[in-house]
Amino acid sequence: MGAPGRYSATCVASPNIALVKYWGQRIPEYNVPYNSSLSLTLAGLSTRTRVTFDPDLPADTLELNGTAVEGGPRDDVRRFLDLFRERAGRRWSARVVSRNNFPTASGMASSASGFAALAGAAMAALRLRGGLRILSRYARRGSGSATRSIYGGFVYWRAGRHWDGDDSYAVPFRGPEHWPAFRDIACLVAGAPVKSIRSQEAMQRSVATSPVYGRRQKELRRRLRRMQAAIILRDPDRLFPVVMEECDSFREVCETTDPPLDYLTPSSRAILDEVRSINDEAGRYLAAYTHDAGAHVHVFTTAPYARSIARRLGALRGVTETRILRPGPGVRWIPRAGSEDPAVELRVG
Ligand code: PMV
């Protein structure tokens, strides 16, 4: 091997919150979804990951937030890195050092930013050719939602139709600069239960057992189009009711899964009620709630209302923190200090 560190790169990615949810896999092995989805990448939160491939290393190592990780998560990372090693024709083990600037248990999907940053770092470190579309496809193999964190702002993940999922990747819909006044109030609730099963498994149970899953799938295309039109117009009155309708539909599928998937706590439900009251009192849509497979709730609004709504939601019993977040950027690479090595720059296309 050449100089140490030559096969090394650092990539940063932010989490995203889904407006149209990915829930159900057409090809489980590759995390290829049944339906297309739409998300917003969030500013201010990020995962920074450095990957160093080293032929002298006996096995892959993973350090997460300063702690060495063994077992399941490290095996997930090893299997994920195998995709890149295979493509590069290298058998080198890797040292992975990853850090979130937000608490892992904060209800932000760290798997989305985690696998997006890991994919970006691995691809750049091994100098694999390809642009962001290929990177998005790689990220999907780690965690479905990671496929969308490659891009900033509003992002569309097309489900694709190919038998092998090759055409299932994200594309930018509108960048973070499109709607600068858009805000996401991340509401963290106390006592959020630790997930007993992974979302990949949970969603397949919904596909198999929820009697409303098929109906939801039929509604999604129209909902997606309505959301896209509202985003183009930057129109909360059009966007927010559809966001809540979609969240309610996702929750209905979860609750009618056998056995039921109940992700919310009484505090999460109080947030949903409070958002309904805020809109009722205003006589228009000032805010919209949404949540993923977890108890924390995201409340969309626009800049003029963000602080007062955050205060109101923060006063609810069991809400431990509210964070006002803006539309954020896609993946970015950190050049090595003092290095002219272009290896860290992925050719974007
Ligand atoms: O990326 P995963 O496997 O953790 O699945 C995420 C599923 C949801 O967050 C519930 C919806 C979504 O589209 O992000």
Boltz pocket constraint, residues with backbone or C-beta under 6 A from the ligand:
constraints:
  - pocket:
      binder: B
      contacts: [[A, 16], [A, 17], [A, 18], [A, 20], [A, 21], [A, 22], [A, 23], [A, 37], [A, 109], [A, 111], [A, 112], [A, 143], [A, 144], [A, 145], [A, 146], [A, 199], [A, 200], [A, 291], [A, 292], [A, 293]]
      max_distance: 6.0
